[in-house]
Amino acid sequence: MSLRHTREKIVDAADMMFYQRGFDHTSFADISRHVQISRGNFYYHFKTKDDILNAVIMKRLADRQRMMEAWEIEGQTPQARILHFINILL
C-alpha cells in the first residue's frame, strides 16, 4: 500500500468514525485497527488527533468544493442548479 493510499485510508476511516462515535470517543488504536495498519505506521502519518481532524476537515472542504464546482458547471439555469443541488443532498 502506498504512503498516499495509506494516508487516505486513515483519513476516510477517521472521518467515518468521528461521525459515528464522535471525536472524543475515537482513538488512534480504533482507527489503525479499522485500517489494519500498525500504530507505528499510523504515527508516521499523523502525530496527534488534531492532525487527523485537520486532515478530515480539509478532505470535507475539498469534497464540498468539487460539488460546488460541478453545481456551477452543470446548472446552466437557476432551475437546473436547484435540481443539481437537491441531487447533491441526496
N, C-alpha and C positions, 0 to 999 in steps of 0.2 A: 504494500500500500504506500503510495507516495506521500510525502510530507503534507502537500497541499490537500490531498484527499483525506488524510487523517484529520487535519485541522477542520475541514468542512464537516466531516462526520461528527467531530466533537461539538462543533457549534450547532449543528442540526439537533443532536441529542440534547444538548443543554437547553436549546430553545423549547423543545417539546417538554422536557422535564420541568423547567422553570414554569411553563404554562400549567402543566398538570399538578405539580406538587408545590410550586412556589419556590422562589429563590432561596429562602432560608431553610427549606426542607430538602434541598438537593445538594448532595456532597460531591466532591471530586471522585470519590470511590463509586458513587452511583453512576456518574457519567462515564467513567472509564470502564466500569463493568458493562454498561449498556453498549458501548462502542467496541468492547472486547480488546482493550489495549492495556498495557501495564501502566501503573501510576507514574513511573518514570517517563514513559513516552508522553503521557498526559501533561506532566510538568514541563516537558520540553516545549510544548506549545503554549501553555498558559501557567503563569506563576501564581495567580490569585483568582478567586471567584469574580472579583471586579473586572479582571481582564476578560474572562469568559462572557460576563454580562455585557461588556462593551462590544465584544465581537457579535453577540446575538443582536444587540441594538443596531449595529452597523449593517448586519445582514437584513434585518427587517426594513431598515430605511432604504437600502438598495432595492429590495423587493418592491416596496411601495413606489419608488421612483420609476422602476420599469413598468409597473402597472399604469402609472400616470402618463408616462410617455406613450404607451400603447393606447391609452384612452384618448389622448390628443390626436394621435395619428389616425386611429380608426373612426373617430367621431367627427365626421365632416359637418354634421348639423347638430344643433342642440339636442334634438330627439335621439339621434344616434349616440351621442355622448352619454345621455342618461341611460339608454339601454345597455351600453357597454359598461357603465359604472355599476349597474344592477348586476350584470354578469360577474364583475369583479367581486362583488359582495357575496355572491352565491358560491 
